[in-house]
């Protein structure tokens, strides 16, 4: 490798958004980038040329991932590590550490570190908060009262049918899987199942499986034992804290597949083992899971284990999207006007005929949540008694032109008409999701690569 290539490589390592720490065969630091220095609260000058155990005095040859890889020559992937730096600050990272070999000889080790200190602190606060609110189990950690079925606003037959299934399921302890697009009210239904059950006086705990890295989610769910990893303490997990009550796992398809296997074992055995512990602890917890993605897609793409799906899919509640509940749109609109009148101290009475017609045409990709936010935004602008079109968020106005009917398009073939409808549907979903490719693809039920191809083809952004 010539000098130019070496310089390019060093520049890449310096600018990468993750901490890079390289040591030689003796454990002396030979490379340490700015991101690693920022994570560790140190300067690069303090670390370069210094032994890793001198830089991080709380580590030992047994607990340092770099020293462990130097000793064994085996890579370590996604290892959580908590340590104290030279200035006494506690740092939590998830590390991937690899041996460096030259002609078969071990010459050092490289570590790529991702800072999860803030996430770890938040998860620990969640555990502490769940313990503190144990005296009033009918509230969520935010202090809000849990929902009940009679507070869910609908007059749609399909929605009422699913709510009846949910009411019946509240009488048992069977697992429930709630399926529905983002914003359809999955958590409200889950809370209502708990509130209508014999467990209503016991804890209700909700956890979004997509919100926390897998390396932290395992400890959060199952708890940790002292010594499970460097800096680990004896802490109960959400399963133990939800004992006697309900544990709600949202976006279950986003949970790491290997963690799904451990979850399945807990569901089957009703026993939980803390991370790093040998003791099994009995748990009496009802599991309710939810997904905003068609389970058939998650299964086909390997993001949801079949055995876990069948274990959770005892009772299925399928919530219809708002665009399939046209009778609920005016009902919910007036419900939200009343709600925000109370919060804002206003006296808005209704929406104009133009707004009502616009609401009927709009596809509501964000469902009930999007409608609620649209009403809230409008009521920040309205000065009179009625919500008019000019008070609505701009994205509603951009995509509310009705799709053309085939009979109205003279000289247009069926494939051309279908392409026109597809283009408009993708444009509407992109706008509603703020041009977020992942969310739009998930909502439309198509692969991201397909969506990106169509965006480029039709120059939609």
C-alpha positions in Angstrom: 0.0 0.0 0.0 1.5 3.3 -1.1 1.5 6.5 1.0 -1.6 7.9 -0.7 -3.6 4.8 0.0 -2.4 4.8 3.6 -3.5 8.4 4.0 -6.9 7.7 2.5 -7.4 4.7 4.8 -6.4 6.8 7.9 -8.8 9.6 6.8 -11.7 7.1 6.6 -10.9 5.7 10.0 -10.8 9.2 11.5 -14.1 10.3 10.0 -16.2 7.2 10.6 -19.1 7.7 12.9 -18.1 4.9 15.3 -15.2 4.6 17.7 -12.1 2.8 16.4 -9.4 1.6 18.8 -6.5 -0.4 17.5 -3.8 -2.0 19.8 -0.7 -3.9 19.1 0.1 -7.4 20.3 1.1 -6.0 23.7 -2.0 -3.9 24.2 -0.5 -0.6 23.4 -2.7 1.8 21.5 -1.5 2.4 17.9 -4.7 4.1 16.5 -7.6 5.9 18.2 -10.0 8.1 16.3 -11.8 11.2 17.3 -15.1 9.5 17.7 -13.7 7.0 20.1 -12.1 9.9 22.1 -15.5 11.6 22.2 -17.2 8.4 23.4 -14.7 7.8 26.1 -14.4 11.4 27.3 -10.7 11.4 26.6 -8.3 13.1 24.1 -6.5 11.2 21.4 -3.2 12.3 22.9 -4.0 10.7 26.2 -4.6 7.3 24.6 -2.1 7.0 21.8 0.9 5.0 22.8 -0.7 4.1 26.1 -1.7 0.6 27.3 -5.4 -0.1 27.1 -5.6 -1.1 30.8 -3.9 2.1 31.8 -6.4 4.2 29.9 -9.3 2.3 31.4 -8.3 1.4 34.9 -11.6 -0.3 35.7 -10.9 -3.0 33.1 -8.7 -6.1 33.6 -7.2 -8.6 31.2 -10.3 -10.7 31.7 -12.9 -8.0 31.2 -11.3 -6.0 28.4 -12.6 -7.1 25.0 -9.4 -5.9 23.3 -7.2 -7.9 25.7 -9.4 -10.9 25.5 -9.1 -11.0 21.7 -5.4 -10.6 21.9 -5.3 -13.6 24.2 -7.6 -15.9 22.3 -7.4 -14.7 18.8 -11.1 -15.1 18.4 -13.4 -12.3 17.4 -16.1 -10.9 19.7 -19.3 -9.5 18.2 -21.8 -7.1 19.6 -20.5 -7.4 23.2 -21.9 -4.9 25.7 -19.2 -3.4 27.9 -19.6 -0.9 30.7 -16.4 0.7 32.1 -15.1 3.8 33.8 -12.6 6.0 32.0 -9.5 7.7 33.4 -11.7 10.7 34.5 -14.2 8.5 36.4 -17.0 8.7 33.9 -19.1 5.6 33.3 -19.3 4.6 29.6 -21.5 1.9 28.1 -20.7 0.6 24.6 -21.5 -2.2 22.3 -18.3 -3.5 20.8 -17.2 -5.7 17.9 -13.5 -6.7 18.4 -11.4 -8.5 15.8 -7.9 -9.9 15.9 -5.4 -8.5 13.4 -3.4 -11.1 11.6 -0.4 -10.6 9.3 0.8 -13.8 7.5 -1.0 -15.9 10.2 0.7 -14.0 13.1 -1.4 -12.1 15.6 -0.1 -8.6 15.6 -2.9 -6.7 17.4 -6.7 -6.2 17.7 -9.2 -3.7 16.4 -12.3 -2.6 18.2 -15.3 -0.8 16.7 -17.4 0.7 19.5 -20.9 2.2 19.4 -21.9 4.4 22.4 -25.2 3.2 24.1 -24.6 5.0 27.4 -27.7 7.2 27.0 -29.9 4.2 26.0 -28.6 2.2 28.9 -29.4 5.0 31.3 -32.9 5.3 29.9 -33.5 1.6 30.1 -32.3 1.5 33.7 -34.6 4.5 34.5 -37.5 2.6 33.0 -36.8 -0.3 35.3 -36.6 1.9 38.3 -39.7 3.8 37.3 -41.6 0.5 36.8 -40.6 -0.5 40.3 -41.6 2.8 41.9 -45.1 2.8 40.3 -45.8 -0.7 41.6 -48.3 0.8 44.2 -50.5 2.1 41.4 -50.5 -0.6 38.7 -53.4 0.8 36.8 -51.3 3.6 35.3 -48.6 3.6 32.7 -45.1 4.8 33.6 -46.0 8.3 32.3 -48.8 8.4 34.9 -51.7 8.2 32.5 -54.7 6.1 33.1 -54.9 3.0 31.0 -57.5 2.8 28.2 -60.8 1.0 28.4 -62.9 -0.4 25.5 -65.7 2.1 26.1 -63.3 5.0 25.4 -62.4 3.8 21.9 -64.4 5.9 19.4 -65.8 3.9 16.4 -69.0 3.0 14.6 -67.4 0.9 11.9 -68.7 -2.7 11.8 -65.3 -4.2 11.1 -63.6 -2.3 13.9 -66.5 -3.2 16.3 -66.1 -6.8 15.4 -62.4 -6.8 16.2 -63.1 -5.0 19.5 -65.6 -7.7 20.4 -62.9 -10.3 19.8 -60.5 -8.3 22.0 -63.2 -8.0 24.8 -63.6 -11.8 24.8 -59.8 -12.3 24.8 -59.5 -10.1 27.9 -61.2 -12.9 29.9 -58.3 -15.3 29.4 -54.5 -15.3 29.7 -53.9 -16.5 26.2 -51.3 -14.6 24.1 -52.7 -12.0 21.7 -51.3 -10.6 18.5 -52.6 -7.2 17.4 -52.0 -6.4 13.8 -52.5 -3.0 12.2 -50.9 -0.1 10.4 -49.1 2.6 12.4 -51.7 4.9 14.0 -54.6 2.5 14.0 -54.8 2.3 17.8 -53.0 -1.0 18.6 -51.8 0.1 22.1 -55.2 1.5 23.0 -56.7 -2.0 22.3 -53.9 -3.7 24.2 -54.4 -1.5 27.3 -58.2 -2.1 27.1 -57.6 -5.9 27.1 -55.5 -5.5 30.2 -58.1 -3.1 31.8 -60.9 -5.6 31.1 -59.0 -8.6 32.5 -58.7 -10.1 35.9 -55.1 -8.8 35.9 -56.2 -5.1 35.8 -54.9 -4.4 39.3 -51.5 -5.8 38.4 -48.7 -4.2 36.3 -49.1 -3.2 32.7 -45.7 -2.7 31.0 -45.1 -1.8 27.4 -41.9 -2.1 25.4 -41.2 -1.2 21.8 -38.8 -3.8 20.5 -37.5 -1.5 17.7 -36.5 1.2 20.2 -33.5 -0.4 21.8 -30.6 -2.4 20.4 -30.8 -6.1 20.8 -27.7 -6.2 23.1 -29.6 -4.0 25.6 -33.1 -5.3 25.0 -32.2 -8.8 26.2 -31.1 -7.4 29.6 -34.1 -5.1 29.8 -36.5 -7.9 29.2 -34.9 -10.7 31.2 -32.8 -8.8 33.7 -29.1 -9.0 34.4 -26.9 -10.7 37.0 -23.9 -9.1 38.5 -20.9 -9.9 36.4 -22.8 -10.8 33.3 -20.7 -8.2 31.5 -18.3 -5.5 32.8 -20.3 -3.1 34.9 -23.4 -5.3 35.1 -25.6 -5.1 38.2 -28.3 -7.4 39.6 -31.5 -6.0 38.0 -34.8 -7.5 37.4 -36.1 -7.4 33.8 -39.6 -6.4 32.6 -40.8 -10.0 32.8 -40.2 -10.0 36.5 -41.6 -6.5 37.0 -44.8 -7.4 35.1 -45.4 -10.5 37.3 -49.1 -11.1 37.6 -49.9 -8.6 34.9 -49.4 -7.9 31.2 -46.2 -7.3 29.2 -46.9 -5.6 25.8 -44.2 -6.1 23.2 -44.8 -3.7 20.3 -43.1 -4.1 16.9 -42.3 -7.7 17.7 -41.1 -8.3 14.1 -38.2 -5.8 14.9 -36.8 -8.0 17.7 -33.5 -9.8 16.8 -34.2 -13.4 15.7 -31.9 -15.0 18.3 -33.7 -13.0 21.0 -37.0 -14.2 19.6 -35.8 -17.8 20.4 -35.1 -16.8 24.0 -38.5 -15.1 24.3 -40.2 -18.3 22.9 -38.5 -20.3 25.6 -39.8 -18.0 28.3 -43.3 -18.3 26.9 -43.1 -22.0 26.8 -41.5 -22.6 30.2 -42.9 -19.6 32.1 -39.4 -19.3 33.6 -36.9 -16.5 33.0 -33.2 -16.6 33.4 -31.4 -13.2 33.9 -28.5 -12.5 31.6 -25.4 -14.1 33.1 -27.3 -16.0 35.8 -27.9 -19.7 36.2 -31.0 -19.4 38.3 -34.4 -19.8 36.7 -37.2 -17.7 38.1 -40.9 -18.4 37.6 -42.9 -15.6 36.0 -46.7 -15.3 35.6 -47.0 -12.8 32.8 -49.5 -12.4 30.0 -47.9 -11.5 26.7 -49.6 -9.3 24.1 -47.6 -8.5 21.0 -48.3 -6.1 18.2 -46.9 -5.5 14.7 -47.5 -2.7 12.1 -46.4 -5.1 9.3 -48.3 -8.0 7.7 -47.0 -11.1 9.6 -46.9 -12.9 6.3 -44.2 -10.5 5.0 -42.2 -10.7 8.3 -42.3 -14.5 8.1 -41.4 -14.6 4.4 -38.4 -12.2 4.9 -37.2 -14.2 8.0 -37.6 -11.3 10.5 -40.2 -13.2 12.5 -39.7 -16.8 13.7 -42.5 -19.1 12.7 -42.5 -20.9 16.0 -42.8 -17.6 17.9 -45.5 -16.4 15.5 -47.6 -19.5 16.1 -47.1 -19.2 19.9 -48.3 -15.5 19.9 -50.9 -16.0 17.2 -53.4 -17.6 19.6 -55.8 -14.7 19.3 -55.4 -12.3 16.4 -56.9 -8.8 16.4 -56.7 -7.2 13.0 -57.4 -3.4 13.2 -58.6 -1.9 9.9 -56.9 1.3 8.6 -58.8 4.5 8.8 -59.3 4.7 5.0 -61.5 1.5 5.3 -63.5 3.2 8.1 -65.2 6.1 6.3 -68.0 6.4 8.9 -65.4 6.9 11.6 -63.7 10.0 10.0 -66.4 12.5 10.9 -67.0 10.8 14.3 -63.3 11.0 15.2 -62.9 14.5 13.8 -65.6 15.9 16.2 -64.1 13.8 19.1 -60.7 15.4 18.6 -62.2 18.9 18.2 -63.8 18.4 21.6 -60.6 17.1 23.1 -58.5 20.0 21.9 -61.2 22.6 22.8 -60.8 21.3 26.4 -56.9 21.4 26.2 -56.6 24.8 24.4 -59.6 26.6 26.0 -61.1 27.2 22.5 -64.6 27.0 21.2 -64.2 25.5 17.7 -67.6 24.0 16.7 -66.9 22.0 13.5 -65.2 21.7 10.2 -66.3 23.3 6.9 -68.0 21.3 4.2 -64.8 21.6 2.1 -62.7 20.2 4.9 -65.1 17.3 5.4 -65.0 16.5 1.6 -61.2 16.7 1.7 -61.0 14.3 4.7 -63.2 11.8 2.8 -60.8 11.8 -0.2 -57.5 11.7 1.8 -56.1 8.2 2.2 -54.8 8.7 5.8 -51.6 6.7 5.7 -51.0 7.7 9.3 -54.5 6.6 10.3 -56.2 7.9 13.4 -53.0 9.3 14.8 -52.5 11.4 11.6 -56.1 12.6 11.8 -55.6 13.6 15.4 -52.5 15.6 14.6 -54.2 17.3 11.6 -57.0 18.5 13.9 -54.5 19.6 16.6 -52.5 21.5 14.0 -55.5 23.2 12.5 -56.8 24.3 16.0 -53.5 26.1 16.5 -54.4 28.2 13.5 -58.1 28.7 13.5 -59.5 32.0 14.9 -63.2 31.5 14.3 -65.7 28.7 15.0 -64.8 26.5 12.0 -61.8 24.7 10.7 -61.3 25.7 7.1 -59.0 24.3 4.4 -56.4 27.0 5.0 -56.0 25.8 8.6 -54.9 22.3 7.6 -51.3 21.0 7.4 -49.9 21.6 3.8 -49.3 17.9 3.1 -53.0 17.2 3.2 -53.6 19.8 0.5 -50.8 18.5 -1.7 -52.2 15.0 -2.1 -55.9 15.3 -2.0 -56.7 15.4 -5.7 -59.1 12.4 -6.3 -57.6 9.6 -8.4 -59.0 9.6 -11.9 -61.6 7.0 -12.8 -60.8 4.7 -15.7 -63.9 5.8 -17.7 -62.8 9.4 -17.4 -59.4 8.9 -19.1 -60.1 8.7 -22.8 -57.3 7.1 -24.9 -55.6 5.7 -21.8 -54.8 1.9 -21.5 -55.4 -0.1 -18.4 -51.7 -0.5 -17.6 -51.2 3.3 -18.0 -54.1 4.0 -15.7 -52.8 1.5 -13.1 -49.4 3.1 -13.3 -50.9 6.5 -12.7 -52.7 5.2 -9.6 -49.6 3.5 -8.3 -47.6 6.7 -8.8 -50.1 8.8 -6.9 -50.3 6.3 -4.1 -46.6 6.3 -3.6 -46.4 10.1 -3.8 -49.1 10.3 -1.1 -47.4 7.8 1.2 -44.0 9.5 0.7 -45.4 12.9 1.6 -47.3 11.6 4.7 -44.1 9.9 5.9 -41.8 12.9 5.4 -40.0 11.1 2.5 -38.8 8.3 4.9 -38.1 5.4 2.6 -38.3 2.7 5.2 -41.6 3.8 6.7 -43.1 4.3 3.3 -42.1 0.9 2.1 -43.4 -0.7 5.2 -46.7 1.1 4.9 -47.1 0.2 1.2 -46.0 -3.4 1.8 -43.3 -3.4 -0.8 -39.5 -3.9 -0.6 -37.4 -0.7 -0.1 -35.4 -1.5 -3.3 -38.7 -1.6 -5.3 -39.8 1.7 -3.8 -36.5 3.4 -4.5 -36.6 2.2 -8.1 -40.1 3.7 -8.6 -39.1 7.0 -6.9 -36.2 7.3 -9.3 -38.3 6.2 -12.3 -41.0 8.7 -11.7 -38.8 11.4 -10.1 -41.1 11.6 -7.1 -38.7 13.5 -4.8 
